[in-house]
Amino acid sequence: MKIGKILLIAASLVISVNVSAQCDQDISLYREYFKQWKAAKFNPQSLNMQMVTSWRNVFINCPKAKQQTYLDGVDIIPYVFLNDKKYEAQREAYIDTLVMVFDNRAMYYPNSKTGSQIGEISGRKGLALQKWAPERTQQIFEALKKAIDLDGENVNIGFVIPYFTQIIKASKENIVEESLILDEYDRLMSIVDAKLSAATEASDDKTIESCNTNKAGLDALVEPYANCEDLIRIYTPKFEAEPENIDLLRKISNMLDKKNCDDSPLYLDVAKNMHKIDPSPESAYLIGKKLLKTNQYTQAKPYLVEATQSTNVERAAQAYKYLAQICVVNKTFEQGRDYARKAAALDRKDGEPYIIIGTLYAESAKECGGGDSFYSKVAYWAAVDQFVKAKSVDPSIAEKANKYISAYSQNFPKIEDIFFHGFEEGQEYMVECWINEKTTVRASK
């Protein structure tokens, strides 16, 4: 019995050695031909079919020999078989083989030096199928979705737009619900925003450019599905079915807010439910914004004050700007300036707070002038200074700022009034009242 076992073990070792030797030989052979073929840019005239035979032997018999086998396979299968019409009858079988190449790589080499690479492999499978078998809508969708699901914010950004286009295609073919377009837009935009934030912190210009390109691409693709009418049509039944699902409420509110659909009853219903279930600066922001839209300033203010505590800097800054705008209406000028300055401190590239401060100065001009025709106009100098500052920090609002400058400059004192009061153009002047800012004497043109 012992001799029999020894002979059996010896025979298996011989077979193993022979298989290993054959693998090494096939790897060496196909790789040499492959390099030559690749150097010729996969020209069919440079193809040696022995390469294919040897590669197939390695793929079938030596699955753990080299990861390179699978990397080469994603070129060999398409460029040899899918690009050649003579293999048209077997096309589906070769596409299945291409899928198997990706799946086997994920099975035998699930990890890279930095961790799991299953998501990356699945994403690349989706891209390959998009190119070579676009009719396989569901299979492509599932492959790209798996990449996004597994890798999240670490996903290859090159998968984002292809996945989103596939969702739209799958929706048109009734494979997925139309609402998934908006759900995944929200998720993908969050992923890209996270990547953009990290890239900005690292001063990675290439990734910053890629992220901005993806953001623009997502916005362009979602546009036909993200008008307010469609958003309300899609999300109203979802809200009615699960009015206390906090995750759903956040998703709906974010989408309605991003697309400026905050004048709908759905928006306020969602915001109130969010604040009832899980009070937060975010839900307070939504309610305050909606109340502001309907000129309910007194009711909006406490919600917006709460919203300034949001960890979302953009929303906190916007809440301060809304509060400052309420102060313009209520003529609580000094408090309005305090709010606007807090908004400016949160976003130093935003010119809007200075537009608001300028408006506060202009609105208080007559009150600060005490009835005097000259002194009731000096606040306009300080107001225009703010409009000039607005466009200097934020060129995107230059046109708006220029309109304010043009309009309010006409309210400057006339040249004769300036001389009559003992001043001259270009002279430094302190605007008093609550403003207390230095400016320059100017005459209306």
C-alpha positions as CSV (number, residue, x, y, z in Angstrom):
1,M,0.0,0.0,0.0
2,K,2.8,2.4,0.9
3,I,4.6,1.7,-2.4
4,G,1.4,2.3,-4.3
5,K,0.9,5.7,-2.6
6,I,4.4,6.7,-3.3
7,L,4.0,5.7,-7.0
8,L,0.8,7.7,-7.2
9,I,2.4,10.8,-5.6
10,A,5.4,10.5,-7.9
11,A,3.1,10.2,-11.0
12,S,1.2,13.4,-9.9
13,L,4.4,15.3,-9.4
14,V,5.5,14.3,-12.9
15,I,2.2,15.5,-14.4
16,S,2.5,18.7,-12.4
17,V,6.0,19.4,-13.6
18,N,5.0,18.6,-17.2
19,V,2.0,20.9,-17.0
20,S,4.1,23.7,-15.5
21,A,6.8,23.2,-18.1
22,Q,4.2,23.4,-20.9
23,C,2.7,26.5,-19.3
24,D,6.1,28.2,-19.2
25,Q,6.6,27.3,-22.8
26,D,3.2,28.6,-24.0
27,I,3.6,31.8,-22.0
28,S,7.0,32.5,-23.5
29,L,5.8,31.7,-27.0
30,Y,2.5,33.7,-27.0
31,R,4.1,36.6,-25.2
32,E,6.8,37.0,-27.9
33,Y,4.3,37.0,-30.7
34,F,2.0,39.3,-28.7
35,K,4.7,41.9,-28.2
36,Q,5.4,41.9,-32.0
37,W,1.7,42.2,-32.8
38,K,1.2,45.0,-30.3
39,A,4.1,46.9,-31.6
40,A,2.4,46.7,-35.0
41,K,-0.7,48.3,-33.4
42,F,-2.6,45.0,-33.7
43,N,-2.4,44.9,-37.5
44,P,-4.0,41.7,-38.7
45,Q,-1.2,41.3,-41.1
46,S,1.2,41.0,-38.2
47,L,-0.9,38.4,-36.4
48,N,0.5,34.9,-35.9
49,M,-2.2,32.5,-34.9
50,Q,0.3,30.4,-32.9
51,M,0.0,33.3,-30.4
52,V,-3.7,32.7,-30.0
53,T,-3.2,28.9,-29.6
54,S,-0.5,29.3,-27.0
55,W,-2.5,32.0,-25.1
56,R,-5.6,29.8,-25.1
57,N,-3.5,26.9,-23.6
58,V,-2.3,29.2,-20.8
59,F,-5.8,30.6,-20.2
60,I,-7.4,27.1,-19.9
61,N,-4.7,25.1,-18.3
62,C,-2.7,27.6,-16.3
63,P,-5.2,30.0,-14.7
64,K,-2.9,31.1,-11.9
65,A,0.3,31.2,-13.8
66,K,0.3,34.9,-14.7
67,Q,-2.1,37.8,-14.3
68,Q,-0.7,39.1,-17.6
69,T,-2.6,36.4,-19.3
70,Y,-5.9,38.2,-18.6
71,L,-4.5,41.6,-19.4
72,D,-3.4,40.3,-22.8
73,G,-6.7,38.5,-23.3
74,V,-8.7,41.6,-23.4
75,D,-6.8,42.7,-26.5
76,I,-6.5,39.3,-28.1
77,I,-10.2,38.3,-28.1
78,P,-11.5,41.6,-29.5
79,Y,-8.8,42.4,-32.1
80,V,-8.5,38.8,-33.3
81,F,-12.1,37.6,-33.3
82,L,-14.5,40.5,-32.8
83,N,-12.9,42.8,-35.3
84,D,-12.9,40.2,-38.1
85,K,-16.1,39.5,-40.0
86,K,-15.2,35.9,-40.7
87,Y,-15.9,35.1,-37.1
88,E,-19.3,36.8,-37.1
89,A,-21.2,33.6,-36.7
90,Q,-19.3,32.9,-33.4
91,R,-19.4,36.5,-32.2
92,E,-21.6,35.8,-29.2
93,A,-19.4,33.0,-28.1
94,Y,-16.3,35.2,-28.3
95,I,-18.0,37.9,-26.4
96,D,-18.8,35.3,-23.7
97,T,-15.1,34.4,-23.7
98,L,-14.1,38.1,-23.3
99,V,-16.5,38.2,-20.2
100,M,-14.8,35.1,-18.9
101,V,-11.4,36.7,-19.2
102,F,-12.5,39.5,-16.8
103,D,-14.4,37.2,-14.5
104,N,-11.5,34.7,-14.2
105,R,-9.1,37.5,-13.5
106,A,-11.3,38.7,-10.7
107,M,-11.5,35.1,-9.4
108,Y,-7.8,34.3,-9.5
109,Y,-6.4,37.8,-8.8
110,P,-9.0,39.6,-6.7
111,N,-6.4,41.9,-5.0
112,S,-3.7,44.3,-6.1
113,K,-0.9,45.7,-4.0
114,T,-3.3,48.4,-2.7
115,G,-6.3,46.2,-2.0
116,S,-9.3,44.7,-3.8
117,Q,-9.4,45.2,-7.5
118,I,-12.6,43.4,-8.2
119,G,-14.5,46.7,-8.7
120,E,-11.9,48.0,-11.1
121,I,-12.0,44.7,-13.1
122,S,-15.8,44.8,-13.2
123,G,-15.7,48.4,-14.4
124,R,-13.3,47.5,-17.2
125,K,-15.5,44.6,-18.2
126,G,-18.4,47.1,-18.5
127,L,-16.4,49.4,-20.7
128,A,-15.2,46.5,-22.9
129,L,-18.8,45.3,-23.4
130,Q,-20.0,48.9,-24.1
131,K,-17.5,48.9,-27.0
132,W,-17.8,45.4,-28.4
133,A,-21.3,44.4,-27.4
134,P,-23.4,47.5,-26.7
135,E,-26.6,45.5,-27.1
136,R,-25.9,43.7,-23.8
137,T,-27.5,46.6,-21.9
138,Q,-28.2,44.8,-18.6
139,Q,-24.9,43.0,-18.4
140,I,-23.0,46.3,-19.0
141,F,-25.2,48.1,-16.4
142,E,-24.6,45.4,-13.8
143,A,-20.8,45.4,-14.4
144,L,-20.4,49.2,-14.1
145,K,-22.8,49.4,-11.2
146,K,-20.7,46.8,-9.4
147,A,-17.6,48.9,-9.8
148,I,-19.4,52.0,-8.4
149,D,-20.9,50.0,-5.5
150,L,-17.7,48.3,-4.5
151,D,-15.3,51.2,-4.8
152,G,-17.5,54.2,-3.9
153,E,-15.4,57.4,-3.7
154,N,-12.3,55.4,-4.7
155,V,-13.9,54.3,-8.0
156,N,-12.0,54.9,-11.2
157,I,-13.5,58.2,-12.4
158,G,-13.4,56.9,-16.0
159,F,-16.4,54.7,-15.1
160,V,-18.7,57.5,-14.0
161,I,-20.1,58.8,-17.3
162,P,-20.2,55.4,-19.0
163,Y,-22.2,54.1,-16.0
164,F,-24.6,57.0,-16.1
165,T,-25.2,56.7,-19.9
166,Q,-25.9,53.0,-19.3
167,I,-28.5,53.8,-16.7
168,I,-30.3,56.0,-19.1
169,K,-30.1,53.3,-21.8
170,A,-31.4,50.7,-19.4
171,S,-34.3,53.0,-18.4
172,K,-35.3,53.5,-22.0
173,E,-35.3,49.7,-22.4
174,N,-37.4,49.3,-19.2
175,I,-34.6,47.3,-17.5
176,V,-34.5,49.8,-14.6
177,E,-37.0,52.4,-13.3
178,E,-36.6,56.0,-14.6
179,S,-36.2,57.2,-11.0
180,L,-32.8,55.5,-10.9
181,I,-31.5,58.1,-13.3
182,L,-32.0,60.8,-10.7
183,D,-31.0,58.6,-7.7
184,E,-27.7,57.7,-9.3
185,Y,-27.1,61.2,-10.6
186,D,-27.2,62.3,-6.9
187,R,-24.8,59.5,-5.8
188,L,-22.4,60.0,-8.7
189,M,-22.2,63.7,-8.2
190,S,-21.4,63.2,-4.6
191,I,-18.6,60.8,-5.5
192,V,-17.1,63.3,-8.1
193,D,-17.5,66.1,-5.5
194,A,-15.5,64.1,-3.0
195,K,-12.8,63.3,-5.5
196,L,-12.7,67.0,-6.5
197,S,-12.3,68.1,-2.9
198,A,-9.4,65.7,-2.4
199,A,-7.8,66.7,-5.7
200,T,-8.1,70.4,-4.8
201,E,-6.5,69.8,-1.4
202,A,-3.6,67.9,-3.1
203,S,-3.3,70.5,-6.0
204,D,-3.8,67.6,-8.5
205,D,-4.7,69.7,-11.6
206,K,-5.2,66.7,-13.8
207,T,-7.8,65.1,-11.5
208,I,-9.4,68.5,-10.9
209,E,-9.9,68.9,-14.7
210,S,-11.3,65.3,-15.0
211,C,-13.7,65.9,-12.1
212,N,-15.0,69.1,-13.6
213,T,-15.4,67.4,-16.9
214,N,-17.4,64.6,-15.3
215,K,-19.6,67.1,-13.4
216,A,-20.4,68.9,-16.6
217,G,-21.1,65.6,-18.3
218,L,-23.5,64.4,-15.6
219,D,-25.4,67.7,-15.6
220,A,-25.8,67.6,-19.4
221,L,-27.0,64.0,-19.4
222,V,-29.5,64.4,-16.5
223,E,-30.9,67.6,-17.9
224,P,-33.8,66.0,-19.9
225,Y,-34.8,64.1,-16.8
226,A,-34.3,66.7,-14.2
227,N,-36.8,69.5,-14.9
228,C,-39.0,70.3,-12.0
229,E,-42.1,68.7,-13.5
230,D,-40.3,65.4,-14.0
231,L,-38.7,65.4,-10.6
232,I,-42.1,66.0,-8.9
233,R,-43.8,63.4,-11.1
234,I,-41.1,60.8,-10.2
235,Y,-40.6,61.5,-6.5
236,T,-44.2,62.4,-5.4
237,P,-45.4,58.7,-5.4
238,K,-42.2,57.6,-3.7
239,F,-42.7,60.2,-1.0
240,E,-46.3,59.3,-0.5
241,A,-45.4,55.6,-0.2
242,E,-42.6,56.2,2.4
243,P,-43.1,59.7,4.0
244,E,-40.9,58.8,6.9
245,N,-38.0,57.2,5.1
246,I,-35.3,59.6,6.1
247,D,-32.8,58.5,3.4
248,L,-35.5,58.9,0.7
249,L,-36.4,62.3,2.1
250,R,-32.8,63.5,2.0
251,K,-32.4,62.2,-1.6
252,I,-35.6,64.0,-2.7
253,S,-34.7,67.3,-1.0
254,N,-31.2,67.3,-2.4
255,M,-32.4,66.8,-5.9
256,L,-35.2,69.4,-5.7
257,D,-32.8,71.8,-4.1
258,K,-30.0,71.3,-6.7
259,K,-32.5,71.9,-9.5
260,N,-34.2,74.9,-7.9
261,C,-37.5,73.2,-7.6
262,D,-38.1,74.6,-4.2
263,D,-41.4,76.3,-5.0
264,S,-43.3,73.0,-5.2
265,P,-45.5,71.7,-2.3
266,L,-43.5,68.5,-2.4
267,Y,-40.4,70.4,-1.4
268,L,-42.0,71.9,1.7
269,D,-43.7,68.6,2.7
270,V,-40.4,66.7,2.4
271,A,-38.5,69.4,4.4
272,K,-41.1,69.4,7.2
273,N,-41.0,65.6,7.5
274,M,-37.2,65.7,7.6
275,H,-37.2,68.3,10.3
276,K,-39.9,66.4,12.3
277,I,-38.0,63.0,12.1
278,D,-34.5,64.2,12.3
279,P,-34.1,67.9,13.0
280,S,-30.9,69.3,11.6
281,P,-29.5,72.5,10.0
282,E,-30.0,70.8,6.6
283,S,-33.8,70.3,7.1
284,A,-34.1,73.8,8.6
285,Y,-32.4,75.2,5.5
286,L,-34.9,73.6,3.2
287,I,-37.9,74.9,5.2
288,G,-36.4,78.4,5.6
289,K,-35.7,78.6,1.9
290,K,-39.2,77.6,1.0
291,L,-40.8,80.1,3.4
292,L,-38.5,82.8,2.0
293,K,-39.8,82.0,-1.5
294,T,-43.3,82.9,-0.3
295,N,-42.2,86.0,1.5
296,Q,-42.9,84.6,4.9
297,Y,-39.8,86.3,6.3
298,T,-40.7,86.2,10.0
299,Q,-41.4,82.4,9.8
300,A,-38.3,81.8,7.7
301,K,-35.8,83.5,9.9
302,P,-35.5,81.0,12.8
303,Y,-35.1,78.1,10.4
304,L,-32.3,80.0,8.4
305,V,-30.5,80.9,11.7
306,E,-30.5,77.2,12.5
307,A,-29.3,76.4,9.0
308,T,-26.1,78.5,9.4
309,Q,-24.8,75.7,11.6
310,S,-24.8,73.3,8.7
311,T,-21.6,71.4,8.1
312,N,-22.3,72.0,4.4
313,V,-20.3,75.2,4.0
314,E,-22.2,76.2,0.8
315,R,-25.5,75.9,2.5
316,A,-24.4,77.7,5.6
317,A,-23.1,80.6,3.5
318,Q,-26.4,80.7,1.6
319,A,-28.4,80.7,4.8
320,Y,-26.4,83.8,5.9
321,K,-27.1,85.5,2.6
322,Y,-30.8,84.7,2.9
323,L,-30.8,86.2,6.4
324,A,-29.1,89.3,5.0
325,Q,-31.7,89.6,2.3
326,I,-34.5,89.5,4.9
327,C,-32.7,92.3,6.7
328,V,-32.8,94.4,3.5
329,V,-36.6,94.0,3.5
330,N,-37.0,94.6,7.3
331,K,-34.5,97.5,7.2
332,T,-32.4,96.0,10.0
333,F,-29.3,97.2,8.1
334,E,-26.5,96.5,10.6
335,Q,-27.6,93.0,11.3
336,G,-27.9,92.4,7.6
337,R,-24.3,93.4,7.1
338,D,-23.2,91.1,9.9
339,Y,-24.9,88.2,8.2
340,A,-23.5,89.1,4.8
341,R,-19.9,89.3,6.2
342,K,-20.3,85.9,7.7
343,A,-21.4,84.5,4.3
344,A,-18.3,86.2,2.7
345,A,-16.0,84.6,5.4
346,L,-17.3,81.2,4.5
347,D,-16.8,81.6,0.7
348,R,-14.2,84.3,-0.1
349,K,-14.7,83.9,-3.8
350,D,-18.4,84.7,-3.7
351,G,-19.3,88.3,-4.6
352,E,-23.0,88.1,-3.7
353,P,-22.5,89.1,0.0
354,Y,-20.9,92.4,-1.2
355,I,-23.9,93.0,-3.5
356,I,-26.2,92.6,-0.5
357,I,-24.0,94.9,1.7
358,G,-24.0,97.5,-1.1
359,T,-27.8,97.2,-1.3
360,L,-28.1,97.7,2.5
361,Y,-26.0,100.9,2.3
362,A,-28.1,102.2,-0.6
363,E,-31.4,101.4,1.2
364,S,-30.3,103.3,4.3
365,A,-28.9,106.3,2.4
366,K,-31.8,108.7,3.0
367,E,-32.3,107.6,6.6
368,C,-28.6,108.2,7.3
369,G,-28.8,111.6,5.6
370,G,-31.2,113.1,8.1
371,G,-33.2,114.8,5.4
372,D,-30.2,116.8,4.0
373,S,-30.1,116.6,0.1
374,F,-26.3,116.2,0.1
375,Y,-25.7,113.9,3.1
376,S,-28.6,111.6,2.1
377,K,-26.6,110.7,-1.0
378,V,-23.1,110.0,0.5
379,A,-24.0,106.4,1.4
380,Y,-24.2,105.6,-2.3
381,W,-20.5,106.1,-2.5
382,A,-20.0,103.3,0.0
383,A,-22.6,101.2,-1.7
384,V,-20.8,101.4,-5.1
385,D,-17.6,100.5,-3.4
386,Q,-19.2,97.3,-2.3
387,F,-20.4,96.5,-5.8
388,V,-16.9,97.1,-7.2
389,K,-15.5,94.7,-4.5
390,A,-18.2,92.1,-5.5
391,K,-17.0,91.8,-9.1
392,S,-13.3,92.0,-8.0
393,V,-13.6,88.8,-5.9
394,D,-16.2,87.1,-8.2
395,P,-15.8,88.0,-11.9
396,S,-18.8,85.8,-12.7
397,I,-21.2,88.4,-11.3
398,A,-19.4,91.4,-13.0
399,E,-22.4,92.1,-15.3
400,K,-24.8,92.2,-12.3
401,A,-22.4,94.4,-10.3
402,N,-22.0,96.8,-13.2
403,K,-25.8,97.2,-13.4
404,Y,-25.9,98.2,-9.7
405,I,-22.9,100.5,-10.2
406,S,-24.5,102.2,-13.1
407,A,-27.9,102.6,-11.3
408,Y,-26.6,103.9,-8.0
409,S,-23.8,106.1,-9.4
410,Q,-26.7,108.3,-10.8
411,N,-27.6,109.0,-7.1
412,F,-24.2,110.5,-6.3
413,P,-24.3,114.2,-5.3
414,K,-24.0,116.7,-8.2
415,I,-20.6,118.4,-8.6
416,E,-22.0,121.8,-7.4
417,D,-23.4,120.3,-4.2
418,I,-20.0,118.7,-3.5
419,F,-18.3,122.1,-3.8
420,F,-21.1,123.9,-1.9
421,H,-20.5,121.6,1.1
422,G,-16.7,122.1,1.0
423,F,-15.6,118.9,-0.6
424,E,-13.9,118.0,-3.9
425,E,-13.9,114.9,-6.0
426,G,-11.3,112.3,-5.1
427,Q,-11.2,113.4,-1.5
428,E,-11.4,110.8,1.3
429,Y,-14.7,110.8,3.2
430,M,-16.0,108.9,6.2
431,V,-19.6,107.8,5.8
432,E,-21.0,107.8,9.3
433,C,-24.4,106.6,10.7
434,W,-24.3,102.8,11.1
435,I,-22.0,102.4,8.1
436,N,-18.8,103.9,9.4
437,E,-16.7,103.3,6.3
438,K,-14.2,105.4,4.5
439,T,-14.9,106.1,0.8
440,T,-14.1,108.6,-1.9
441,V,-16.1,111.7,-2.9
442,R,-17.6,111.3,-6.4
443,A,-20.0,113.3,-8.5
444,S,-22.9,111.9,-10.5
445,K,-22.3,111.9,-14.3
